Structures are given as structure tokens and as C-alpha cells.
Amino acid sequence: YVPWGILTGIRPVKIVHNLLDKGMSDEYIRQNLKENYLIMDEKIDLALEIAKRERPFIYPIDENKISLYIGIPFCPTRCYYCSFPANPLKQFGHLRMEYVQKLIEEVKGMAKILKDTNKEIETLYIGGGTPTTLSAEQMDRLLTMIGSYFGIADEQGRMIYADESAEKQTQLLEFTVEAGRPDSITREKLEVIHKHNISRISINPQTMKEETLRLIGRQHTVQQTIDSFNLAREVGFDNINMDLIVGLPEETIEDVRETMRQLEELDPDNITVHSLAIKRAARLRMQKEQYENLHIENTAQTIDLTAECCHEMGLEPYYLYRQKNMAGNFENVGYAKPGKAGVYNILIMEEKQTIMALGAGATTKVVFEDGKRIERVGNVKDITNYLDRVDEMVERKRELLKNCGQL
């Protein structure tokens, strides 16, 4: 059973977009994917459905619009499957205040670049790591400076969106903050984020099975996930995403069924279902002799179960991507209620828009020549290195835009 046939790329929906751009019919696209890539029918249908749902967010392409990513590379602890910039608070927490100050310097430098290039921010995403490892005061200062430097907030520091003020030149479609792990979420932090009019947050349980949370190195409980979600609703958030991972060590399809049941009770606006992918930098890979006896399995039945449950909850698939070393060779799919799709996720996945990225370990992607060419430049990953070289990180992006003829 090879659901995606011979396809190895992480963005299968891009193939569908390219064929739709050429005016090809659905039937031609299905035949093309089946004959040239040996993709199974249900995955072809999924890719085609998602492409059609994405297109209103991608086209027409406005080269003056960009998206912005801001990385907060701290976590309460490091999950055993994680390969992202995630520096545990125990060792690196004392650097948070200085990191925020340096990040604001990069924000200021980026704002000048955008002014020089006449580009405007369409979507903004604060990820990590775990952004809510910042204190409420640190988060407030960062969000205030973002709104101020980029001209996307009103006098009270509340972010302004495209349908709220016709007079404002720069307006956002979406601003996501990954609240992330429940053990880093407090009412005070949620109130700060809500005060700034952030439109979308994530609260990410990964699983609702207590034993698995311990096994993968998470310190929070299932009850903390439930409490954090209910608290976010109470504070006033009306677009909340929850990330899940299927194929986690020792989990069965019944465990996944129970996780989906508990999520149905919470009724999130988005659910992103990831298939476990163990990358080179993950502890499960680097120290695999310690974990080789763990049972890790992902099946078509499990993937189908999550899709069916999301459908029953009124959630539609709206973006998709794949990774190397995925359990079962499946895919990651984002599901959302109508009108609640994560626009940034679509834009970064289909690579039709430039994504400028700030913070330690963040990678900028400049898209030009109508999406036919992409150039990348990364910030240094090490936090202390970043603190010393933030001016250089700004200059790297300026040079990249110059080399691409956009500055």
C-alpha cells in the first residue's frame, strides 16, 4: 500500500495547481496523477479538493504582498520527535528578555526593508518553539512593536484586518500566534494576545492519551489541554487550531479514536492531523537504540478515521503536505470550518508568495518570476549567535532581495 505512489515531494498539491493553471480538466488531472505518479484514487481526490479550496487564497498573485514569520525558539521541554528550534527553558529561559529585544531590532530592520520595497504584509505567523514561553509582558511588548513598526495596528495596539478599516493602508488577512503547549498557557498571556486582536491561535495537544504524553517528553496533562482550550474560548478567541500527531509510539487506532472523541467535545475551528515524521535532529532518531522497542504504526484506517471525524465535526481539508520518514508514508492535512482556514499555511505550502522570516533558525523564502523561482536565506539557529548577529540577519534579507531584483 503506497498511497502517494512514486511521489517523493512534500507538496503534491502544487502539481494539481500547475495543471489547473494550464486549464486542465479534473478528469485529465486524475488520469495524469494516476498514470505518471501511481497515486491512489483517494489521495488524488484529496489533492484536487484541497487545490480548489486553496485557489481563492492564492490568486490573483499580488507581488506587493508578503507574509511574515516570527520564530520564538523556546519550549518548556523538548519533545522526543521534535527537530524544530526548541531550546528548553531550564537551560535557555534566562535569554528570553534579551531575545525579545533583539527580535524587535530585527522587526525594525524588516519594517525599513518593506518600506523600501513598497511591500505590505498579508498574513503574519508567530511560531516556534512555543511562543507562550514568553511572559505576558514580553509578549505584549513584542506584539506592540510589531503593530507599531509595520503599521498594522490602531492607536490602542489592536491589529487591523482587511475588512475593518478602508482608510488604513496596511491591513492583515490573518495573524496567528501558536499558543502551543498547554503547560505554557495562562489566562494573562491569552488576554494579552486577545487584546492585540490576534485572529487565530493554536493549542496543540498532539494526543489526548496521558501515557503517550509522558512517552514523548511532554510535561502537560490531558486536563491541562482541555482547560487551556476552554480558557481561550472564555477570553474570546473564535478561531482555535489544534495539532494532532498520529503514529505516536505505542498508540493504537482506538487511542486515536478516543483523542478525536475528546476533540469533538471541545469543537475547535481547525484541526491539523500530522503523521509522525522522525527527522535526523529528533531524539527518537539520534538515540534510537533507547527507543527501538517502541511500537510505531500508522495505517490507512487511522488516517481515514481522522478524516471521517473531522468531516463529522464540520471541518473541511484545506491544505496538505508531506515529509520524509513519515509513518505509513501518508500526509499531514489541515482541516477547518468554513471561513476558518489558516491562510498563512496555504501561502507557505504552495510557494506563490514571499515569506520573510525573523528570529533564530527562521528561513526566508523569496518568490519571484511569477513563482517559477525561489531563493532562500536562513537566520543562524543558535540563540546566543543570533543575539550577537541580529544586524547581519537583517542585512542577509536585504541582500537577498537586492539579488532578486526586488530592492
N, C-alpha and C positions, 0 to 999 in steps of 0.2 A: 504494500500500500504506500504509494508515493504521491501524496495529494497534489504537489506542485510540479510533478513530472521532472524534467531536467533543469528547471529554472533554479538558478542559484542566487540571483539578485535579491536585494532586500526590498525592492519597490516594484512588485509585479503590476500594480495598478497603473504605473507610468506607461507600460506597454499599451494598456487599454486606452489611455488618454491620447497617446500618439496616433493610434488607429482612428479614434473618434475625430481627432484634429484633421485627419485626411478624408473625413466624410464616410468612413466605412460603416456598414450596417451592423447591427447586433449579431446577425447570423454569420456574417463574414468574420467578425471578431472571435466568435465562439469557435468557428472552424479553424481559424489561424492559431489560436492558443492551444487547441486540441492537437492539431497536426504538427505544429512546429515545436511545441514545448511539452506535449504529452500531459497537460494539466487536466485534472479530473473535472467533470462537468460541474459539480457543486462549487468548486473553487473558481471556475470561470464565471459562474453566475454571481458569486460573491464579489469578485473583482469588478465586474461590469456594473453591478448595483451600486457599489461604492464610488466608482468613477463618475457615474451620473449624479450622485448626490454631492460630490465634491465640486463639480464644474462651475456652479454659480459662485463659489467662493474664490475660484482661481481666475476665471475670465470675466471681463476682458482684463488683460495684464496691464497694470499701471506701473511703469518703470520708476515713477517718482515715489512709490510706496515701498517701505521695507518693514520687516518685523524685527523685534529686538528681544534677545535672550539675555538674562542676567542670572549668573550662577552663584549660589551660596554653598560652598563646598564643605559644610559641616554636617555631621549626623550624631544622634545620641550614641549609637554604636554602629559598627559596620556589619551589614547583613552578609552571610556567607556566600551568597550568589552574586554579590554586587561587584561591578567593575567601574562604577562612576566615581567622580571626585567626591569622596565622602570621608572627611577627616574626623575621627571620633572626638567628642567634646572633652573627654578625660585628658587627652594629650594636647589638643589644639584649641580648646574653648577660650583660653585666655587671649587668643588673637582676634576674636570676633569684632571688638570695637575698632581696632586698627584696620581690620579688613574692610569694614563698612566705610571707614573714612577714605581708604584708598579706592574702593569701588566707586564712591561718589566722585573722586577725581577722574576716574575713567568715564563715568557718566557725563561729567562736564566736558571732557575732551571729545566724547562721541557727539554731544549736542552741537559742538562747534563744527565737526565734520558734516553733520546733517544739514546745518545751516549753509555751509559752503557748497554742498551738493544739491541743495533745494529738495531734499528728500523728507518725507513725512512717515511717521510710524503708524502702521495699520493695526498690528497686534503686538502685545508685549507679554512676555512669559518669564516669571521668576521661578527657577527650578534649582536643582542641587544634585547631590546633597539633600538637605532638609532645610528650606528657608526659615521655618519656625523654630530652628535652633537659635536664631537671633532673639534677643529680648524684645519686649513690646516697644521700648524706647528706641532701640536700634532699627527695628522695622519701620517705626513711624518716621524716623529721620531719613531712612533710605527712600521710602515712598514719597515723602515730601520733596526731597531733592530731585527725584525722577520727574515728578509732576512739574516742578519749577523749571528745571533746565530744559526739558523737552517741550514745554508749553502745552501740556496735555491735561492740566488741572485748573480748576477755578480758584478764586481767591481763598477759599476755605481748604484748598488742597485736595478736593474731590476730583477724581479723574472724570474727564468729559468724553462721552461717546457720540458716535456719528449722528444719532437721531435726537440729541439733546440740545444742541446749540448751533444753529446755522451760521452764526457770526464767527464762531471760533475756527481759526484756520486749520489747526491740527486737532483731529479727533480720532479716537480709537474705535475699532470694531470690538476689541476684546482685550482684557487684561487678566491673565491668570496668575495666581500665586499658589504654588504647591504647598499647602499646609502640611501635607506629607504624613509623617508618622504620628499616631495619636499620642505617644508619650512626650511630644514636644508642643502639643496644642494646649493653650489656656484661653479662658474667656477674654482676658485682657488683650492677648495677641489677635484673636479673632475680631474683637471690637476695633482695634487699630486698623486692621486690613479692611474691614467693612466701612469704617469712617472715610477711607480714601476712595470708596466707591469701586473697589475691585470687583469685576463682573463674574469671576469664576475661580473656584478653589478646588484643590484635590485633598481628599483624606483617604489614605491608602492602607487598607488592612493587609493586602496580599492573600490572606486566608482568614477564615473565621474559626480555625481549629487551634485551640490553645497549645497542644503538644507540638504542632508544626512551627508555631511562632518561636517556641523555645529552640527547636531544632535548627532554625535558620538564623538564629542570633538576634532575634527581636526581643526587646525587653517589655513591650506593652502587652496588655491583655485584650481579649475579645471585647470585654465590657468597656475598656477604655475607647476602643473604636466606636462602639455604639454611643457612648456618652459624648465623644468629640463630635460625631455627626449630628446628634440631637442639639448639642450646644451651638453648632454652626447654623442650624435652622432657626434656633431661638434668637441668635444675633441678627439674622435677617438674610442669609445667603440663599439665593434661589437657583443657583447653578453649581452643583457639587458633583465632582467626579470621584469615583473610587476605583483604584487599581487592584486587580487580582492577578495571581500567577497560578496557572495550572501546570501539573507535572512536578510539584514540590516534593521533596523527599518523604517517602512513606505515605503519601496521600493516595486515597482511592477515589473512584468516581462518586462513591457515597459521601465522602468528605466534601467534595466539590459541590454535590447536590445540596448539602447542608449549608455550605457557605452561600450559595445562590439563594436559598430559602431565607437566610437571615438578611441578605441584602435586599430582597424583595420587601421585607418588612420595613426597612429603612427608606426605600424608594428614592435612590439617588437619581440625579438628572443625567449623568453619564456613568458608564462602566467601561473600563478598558481591561480586556482579558489578554494577558500575556502568556505565551508558552515559555516555560523555563528555558533560559539560554545561559549556559555556564561558560563565560569567556575566560581568556587567559589570566586576567588580573583577579578573578574571583577566588575566594578562599577554597571553595569546593573543588576548584581545578588545581590551584597551587599546592594544596595539601591533600590531594585526592586519596592518598593511602589511608588517611584518617576516616574518610567518608565512603570508601569503596563498597562497604557492605550495606549502604543505604539503598533502598529500592526507589528508583526514579522512573516513572512511567507516565506517558501522555498518550491518550488514544483518540481515535476519531469520535468515539462515543462521548468522551469527555468534552471535546470541542463542540460537538453537536448539542450536548446538554446545555452548555453556557449560552450558545446561540438561541436555543429554544426558550430558555429562561429570560434572556434579555428581551426577546420578542414578546413574551407574555407580559413583561413589565412596560411595554410600550416604547422600547428602545430600538433604534434602527442603526445598522452598521454604517459608519460614515468615514472611517479611514482604516488603513491596513498596512502593516509592514512585516518583514521577516528578518531574522537574524541568523548568524552562523550558530551551529551547535544547539539548535532548538530541539527540545524533547519532542519526538514524534515527527519532526520535520514539518511542523504546522505553521502558524502565523500568530501575530498579535492583531487584535481587532478592537477599535474603539466603537462603542455603541452610545447613542444619545437619544433623548426625547426630541421630538420636532422643535426646531428653534434653539436647541441647546448644544449643537455640535461645537467641538473645540476647533476654532478656525486656525489657530496657530499650528495645531497638529497637522491639519491638512496642508498648510502652506509649507511647512518644513519637510513634509514627506514627499510632496510632488515636485519640489525644487523649481518652482516657477517664480519665486520671489527671493530677493536677497535677505539673509538673516544675519544681522550684526550681533555679535556675542561678546558680552562683558563678564569679567570675573575669572578667577583661577581655573584653568582647564577648559574654558569655553572656546568653541571653534566657530569662526565667522565663515559664511558661505556667500560669495558674491555671484549672483546670476546675471549674465548678460548675453548679448547676441540672441535675444528672444528665447532664452532658456537653453540654447544649444551649447553654452559653455559655462562652467562653474569653476571658480577659483576659491581656494580655502586658505585661511591663516589661523593658527591656534595661539591662544594665550598659554603661558607657562602653567604647568599643573601644580607645582609645589607652592604652597601658600606663602612661605617666607620669601621665596623667589619673586612671587607676584608683588608682594608688598614693596620690594625694593625696585621693581622694574615697571611699575604701572604706566609711567610716561612712554616707555618703549612699547607697551601693549597698544596704546592709542596710536602711536606712530606706525606700527605694523599695519593697522587697518587703513590708515591714511595712505600709506604706500601701496597697499593692495588696490584701493580704489583708483589711485593715480595710474597704476599699471593696467587697469581695466578700462581706462579712458573715461572714468566717471567723476574725476576730480581735476 
